[in-house]
Amino acid sequence: MPDNWRWTYDDNPSDLSIAGGNFDNRMLLFAENEGVIEVDVPFDSTETDAFYSPQGEPWARRWPAGTATVKVDVTQANSKITLDVSLQRVGATGVFKQGYGSYPGAGIVLSSTGVKTFTFTCTAQDADPTDRLRLLLAWTRDNSFGGDGIVRFGFGEPATDYCEVPILMSDPIIVWDGETVTLQGQPAGFDDRPRVRGEVVVSSGQVVVTQSEAHFDRCRVVLANFDDAELAYKLYNWWAWAARGKQFAFALDGSDTIDTTLDGAAAAGQKVIPLTSTTGIQAGKKYRIRSADGVRHEQVHVDSISAGVSVTARDNLHNTYASGDAFRSVRYFPKLVRDPQMVDMPVIENQGLTYTLDALFMEDRG
């Protein structure tokens, strides 16, 4: 997997938009579903659609020069339509700031199906950490008569439907017993979801018993076909620790490991969250807040910081939280144990001397 930021396309709308076009969709690090998007371009005109990176991505103060790659898998061709692509740096609310790069020339005529690859140079620029990437797809229909202006392309297949830019991502890390292993490249798959363990008893169409034993987060991390034998060896060492039920930490971004607590109450319907520490927290970024029992949790978008005292969220809290509740980076899990379903060593040696990590973690309340 690349060390650069790479997003795959999604068919769900982003929280931002530009005027006109067929869609203003989001781009995701990991695909949530897969399918086809249809574009209908009016006669003798150009229509521009957009994909946006999520808030907090790529979260970089420096957007370097380098090569960008945009792949579009055309599933229904149309020789009357030409596709051109460009990248823009926009603010957290979608306000244009600066062009990052564009495909040279007049674009690619979509006369055949298959993956169309756009490769071009990006311009180095300084950025605000809250800036996002906007990918513009400009569809131009010529003035020849007959036929329609419809073209279709795929989304959600990371190998063919993606935008990659030369902004380096921090590698994921696993930390245990004073040791750290760096996964050296973004996982092929990552999933984290709140889970509940319990029982629901139904009789005669009515729920008669509901028993909830615990709420926890469960993570799955897949690092496919890596050829670093030293990394595999380090993962063997980690497994010797984790297999015994010992606690460890995982961060999808090794540079984003905020883990603090509330030092006072934060009531629902207001925005101020008192914290034990504000070190490393960034305005404009989202964090996870969760009650100690795991029942109440939500993501908060930090608007401002009172150093050493509190943060103020952009929106009112949905729940009430107490002193001691957790405030963490969204993709940092400081207290994990192996999932009980994971009984075998999760590193597999593949034919051709490559390795695959496929691991399940669950949260430890201890």
C-alpha positions in Angstrom: 0.0 0.0 0.0 1.2 3.6 -0.6 2.7 5.8 1.9 0.9 8.8 0.3 -2.6 9.8 1.0 -5.0 7.8 -1.1 -8.8 7.9 -1.1 -11.4 5.8 -2.9 -14.6 7.3 -4.2 -18.0 6.9 -2.5 -21.6 7.5 -3.7 -22.6 9.3 -0.5 -22.8 13.1 -0.5 -20.0 14.9 1.4 -20.8 17.7 3.9 -19.6 20.2 1.3 -20.8 21.2 -2.2 -20.1 23.3 -5.3 -22.9 24.8 -7.5 -24.3 22.6 -10.2 -23.1 19.2 -11.3 -24.5 15.7 -10.7 -22.9 15.1 -7.3 -20.6 16.4 -4.5 -19.6 13.1 -2.9 -17.0 12.1 -0.3 -13.8 10.2 -0.7 -12.8 7.6 1.9 -9.6 5.9 3.0 -11.4 2.6 3.1 -14.4 1.8 0.9 -17.7 1.3 2.6 -19.6 -0.1 -0.5 -19.0 -0.6 -4.2 -21.0 0.3 -7.3 -21.5 2.6 -10.3 -22.2 6.4 -10.6 -24.0 7.7 -13.6 -23.3 11.1 -15.1 -25.6 12.8 -17.7 -24.0 15.7 -19.5 -26.1 18.2 -21.5 -25.5 18.8 -25.2 -22.5 21.0 -26.1 -21.6 21.8 -22.5 -19.3 21.0 -19.6 -20.5 19.7 -16.2 -18.2 19.6 -13.2 -18.6 17.2 -10.3 -16.6 16.9 -7.1 -15.2 14.5 -4.5 -14.0 15.8 -1.1 -11.7 14.3 1.4 -13.2 14.2 4.9 -12.6 16.8 7.6 -9.2 16.3 9.1 -7.7 14.6 6.0 -4.9 14.9 4.9 -4.2 17.1 8.0 -0.9 18.4 6.7 0.7 21.8 7.0 2.8 21.2 3.9 1.4 19.9 0.6 4.6 19.0 -1.3 5.3 19.0 -5.0 5.1 15.6 -6.6 3.0 13.3 -8.8 -0.7 12.9 -8.3 -2.6 9.9 -9.8 -6.4 9.8 -10.4 -7.9 6.6 -11.7 -11.5 6.5 -13.1 -12.9 3.1 -14.1 -15.4 3.8 -17.0 -18.0 1.1 -17.1 -20.2 2.7 -19.8 -18.3 4.6 -22.5 -19.5 7.6 -24.5 -17.3 8.9 -27.4 -19.1 12.2 -27.2 -17.7 12.9 -23.7 -14.2 14.0 -22.6 -13.1 13.8 -19.0 -10.6 16.2 -17.4 -9.5 16.2 -13.8 -8.0 18.7 -11.4 -7.2 19.0 -7.7 -7.8 22.0 -5.4 -7.0 22.9 -1.8 -10.1 24.1 -0.1 -10.8 25.2 3.5 -12.7 23.2 6.1 -16.0 24.7 4.7 -15.1 24.2 1.1 -13.9 27.7 0.2 -11.3 27.5 -2.6 -7.8 28.4 -1.6 -5.4 27.2 -4.3 -5.1 24.8 -7.2 -2.9 21.8 -6.4 -2.6 20.3 -9.8 -4.4 19.5 -13.1 -4.2 17.1 -15.9 -2.4 18.7 -18.9 -4.2 19.0 -22.2 -7.8 18.5 -23.2 -8.5 15.4 -21.1 -9.3 11.9 -22.2 -12.1 11.0 -24.6 -14.3 8.3 -23.0 -14.7 6.2 -26.2 -14.0 2.9 -24.5 -14.6 1.3 -21.1 -11.8 0.5 -18.7 -9.6 2.4 -16.2 -8.5 5.9 -17.3 -5.4 7.1 -15.6 -4.7 10.8 -15.1 -1.1 11.5 -13.9 0.1 15.1 -13.3 2.4 17.3 -11.2 1.2 19.0 -8.0 2.5 22.4 -6.9 4.1 22.7 -3.4 2.1 24.9 -1.0 1.7 25.7 2.6 -1.7 24.7 4.1 -3.8 25.0 7.1 -4.1 21.6 8.9 -7.9 21.8 8.4 -7.7 22.2 4.6 -9.2 19.5 2.5 -8.6 18.1 -1.0 -11.3 18.6 -3.7 -11.1 16.4 -6.8 -12.9 18.0 -9.7 -14.1 15.9 -12.6 -15.1 18.0 -15.7 -17.2 16.2 -18.2 -17.5 17.9 -21.6 -20.0 16.7 -24.2 -19.3 17.8 -27.8 -21.8 19.3 -30.3 -22.3 16.3 -32.5 -25.9 15.2 -32.8 -27.4 11.8 -31.9 -27.1 9.6 -28.8 -27.1 10.8 -25.2 -24.7 12.3 -22.7 -24.6 9.4 -20.3 -21.4 7.9 -19.0 -20.9 5.6 -15.9 -17.9 4.9 -13.7 -17.2 2.8 -10.7 -16.7 3.6 -7.1 -15.5 1.8 -4.0 -12.8 -0.5 -5.6 -9.6 0.7 -4.1 -7.4 -0.7 -6.8 -9.1 1.2 -9.7 -11.2 4.0 -8.2 -8.9 6.3 -6.4 -7.1 9.7 -6.0 -3.6 9.6 -4.7 -1.5 12.7 -3.8 2.1 13.1 -2.8 1.3 14.1 0.9 2.8 11.5 3.2 0.7 9.7 5.7 2.0 8.6 9.0 2.2 4.9 9.3 0.0 2.9 11.7 1.6 1.6 14.9 1.1 -1.1 17.5 2.6 -0.4 21.0 3.0 -3.0 23.7 5.3 -3.5 26.7 7.4 -0.6 25.8 7.9 -1.8 22.2 6.5 -0.2 19.0 6.1 -1.8 15.6 5.4 0.4 12.6 3.3 -1.2 9.9 5.0 0.8 7.1 2.2 1.5 4.8 -1.6 2.0 5.0 -3.6 -1.2 5.7 -5.5 -2.8 2.9 -8.5 -2.8 5.3 -9.5 -1.1 8.6 -12.7 -1.3 10.5 -13.7 -0.1 13.9 -17.3 -0.3 15.2 -18.9 0.0 18.6 -20.2 -3.5 19.6 -22.4 -4.8 22.4 -22.4 -8.2 24.0 -25.7 -9.3 25.4 -28.9 -11.1 24.8 -32.4 -10.3 23.6 -35.2 -12.9 24.4 -38.4 -12.6 22.2 -41.7 -14.4 22.9 -45.1 -14.0 21.1 -43.8 -11.0 19.2 -42.7 -9.2 22.3 -39.2 -8.5 23.7 -39.4 -10.0 27.2 -35.7 -9.8 28.3 -32.9 -7.5 27.2 -29.5 -8.1 28.8 -26.5 -6.0 27.8 -23.3 -7.1 29.3 -20.8 -4.7 27.9 -20.2 -2.0 25.2 -16.8 -2.0 23.5 -15.0 -1.2 20.3 -13.8 -3.9 18.0 -11.1 -3.3 15.3 -10.0 -5.3 12.4 -6.7 -4.4 10.7 -5.5 -6.0 7.4 -2.1 -5.4 6.0 -1.9 -7.5 2.8 1.1 -8.9 0.9 4.0 -7.1 2.6 7.5 -8.5 2.0 9.3 -7.1 5.0 10.5 -10.1 7.0 11.7 -7.9 9.8 8.2 -6.5 10.2 6.8 -10.0 10.3 9.3 -10.9 13.0 8.3 -7.9 15.1 4.6 -8.9 14.7 5.5 -12.4 16.0 7.0 -10.7 19.1 3.8 -8.6 19.5 1.6 -11.7 19.2 3.6 -13.5 22.0 2.5 -10.7 24.2 -1.1 -10.3 22.9 -1.9 -14.0 22.8 -1.7 -14.1 26.6 -4.4 -11.5 26.8 -2.0 -8.6 27.5 -3.0 -5.1 26.7 -1.6 -3.1 23.8 -2.4 0.1 21.8 -3.1 0.7 18.1 -3.1 4.0 16.1 -4.1 4.2 12.4 -2.0 7.3 12.3 1.1 7.0 14.5 1.3 10.8 14.9 -2.3 11.1 16.1 -2.5 9.6 19.6 -4.4 12.0 21.8 -5.7 10.3 24.9 -6.9 12.4 27.8 -10.0 12.7 30.0 -12.6 15.2 31.1 -11.8 16.8 34.5 -15.3 18.1 34.9 -18.8 17.7 33.7 -19.9 18.6 30.1 -23.6 18.9 29.7 -25.7 18.1 26.7 -26.9 21.0 24.6 -23.7 23.1 25.0 -20.2 23.1 23.6 -17.5 23.5 26.3 -15.6 20.3 27.3 -13.2 20.6 30.3 -10.1 18.5 29.9 -7.2 17.3 32.0 -4.9 18.2 29.1 -5.2 20.0 25.8 -1.6 19.2 24.6 -1.6 18.2 21.0 -5.2 18.8 20.3 -5.8 20.8 17.1 -8.7 23.2 16.3 -10.6 22.1 13.3 -10.1 18.4 13.9 -12.6 15.7 15.1 -12.1 13.7 18.3 -14.0 11.0 20.1 -15.7 11.6 23.5 -17.1 8.6 25.4 -18.5 7.9 28.8 -16.6 5.6 31.1 -19.2 2.8 30.8 -19.2 3.1 27.0 -22.9 3.7 26.7 -22.7 7.3 25.5 -20.2 8.4 22.8 -20.0 10.8 19.9 -17.5 12.6 17.7 -16.8 16.3 18.4 -15.4 18.8 16.0 -13.1 21.1 18.0 -13.6 24.7 17.1 -11.3 26.4 19.6 -9.0 25.6 22.5 -8.4 27.2 25.9 -4.9 25.9 26.6 -4.7 23.6 29.6 -8.4 24.1 30.4 -11.0 23.0 27.8 -12.0 22.8 24.2 -15.1 24.3 22.6 -16.9 22.1 20.0 -18.4 23.4 16.8 -21.7 21.9 17.7 -23.6 21.3 20.9 -23.0 18.0 22.6 -25.7 15.3 22.2 -25.0 13.7 25.5 -23.9 14.6 29.0 -20.4 13.5 30.2 -18.7 13.4 33.5 -15.2 13.8 34.9 -13.0 10.8 34.0 -14.8 10.2 30.6 -12.5 9.6 27.7 -11.4 12.2 25.0 -9.3 10.6 22.3 -8.2 10.7 18.7 -10.8 9.1 16.6 -8.6 6.3 15.3 -6.4 5.7 18.4 -7.2 2.8 20.7 -4.8 2.9 23.7 -6.3 -0.1 25.5 -6.8 -3.2 23.3 -6.6 -6.9 23.8 -6.9 -9.6 21.1 -10.4 -10.5 20.2 -11.4 -14.0 21.6 -12.1 -15.1 18.1 -8.4 -14.6 17.2 -6.8 -17.8 18.5 -4.2 -18.3 15.8 -1.2 -16.1 15.0 -2.7 -13.4 12.8 0.4 -13.2 10.4 0.2 -15.6 7.4 3.2 -16.4 5.2 2.0 -16.3 1.6 3.5 -18.1 -1.4 6.3 -16.0 -2.8 7.6 -15.0 0.6 5.1 -12.2 1.4 3.1 -11.9 4.5 -0.5 -10.8 5.5 -1.6 -9.5 8.8 -5.3 -10.0 9.5 -6.0 -9.2 13.2 -9.1 -8.6 15.4 -8.8 -6.4 18.5 -11.3 -5.5 21.1 -11.2 -2.8 23.7 -10.1 -3.5 27.3 -11.8 -1.4 30.0 -8.8 -1.9 32.3 
